[in-house]
């Protein structure tokens, strides 16, 4: 697996460091267990999320755990990703986003941007991650963020340029994450939509029934 991280930079220019942030802290009440612990193609959803970000070109990768974190850590192979256990996970996705960005900010390498992905969307592919990084790094000036769209609708993953971290966190509330920031940015041009219809599907897995539906889509090819 290629864990090389930096976006391509022009000759002589400093290489851009694009981190990855996997939000995997929720309790998964409708699923009956944290979605980080859901089995997926011989592994766990949390392992699949880490592989998505690494193969998409993100490094460092940070995973935010919360509910039953000890069990996740004992069951999952997450290296070389770093892990933060967020005790305030039940405050919602916005709180986990804040914890993850703060942890990345305290790391040894300063990230120029971060790609944020959710643990419960296993049909998204690394092509979508690479596409977000490619569009963001190629623009001059670079946009505040890039967001994957499917059938014209903004979904996940999302790339946040460094200057977007504070405004995205200021707008984050409960389980809506940075949705209001992205909506405003798409309207005023600060956020660039990136079509990813051919780079997977953003299906959420919130219940056992949805898990079965997504498995069926994989089997259908």
Buried (B, 14 or more C-beta within 10 A) or exposed (E): EEBEBBBEEEEEEEEBBBBBBBBBBBBBEEBEBBBBBBEBEEBBBBBBBBBBBBBBBBBBBBBBBBBBBEBBBEBBEBEEBBBBBBEEBEBBBBBBBBBBBBBBEEEEEEBBBBBBBBBBBBBBBBBBBBBBBBBBBEEEEBBBBBBBBBEEEBBBBBBBBBBBBEBBBEBBBEEEBBBBBBEEBBEEEBBBBBBBEEBBBBBBBBBEEBBEEBBEEEEEE
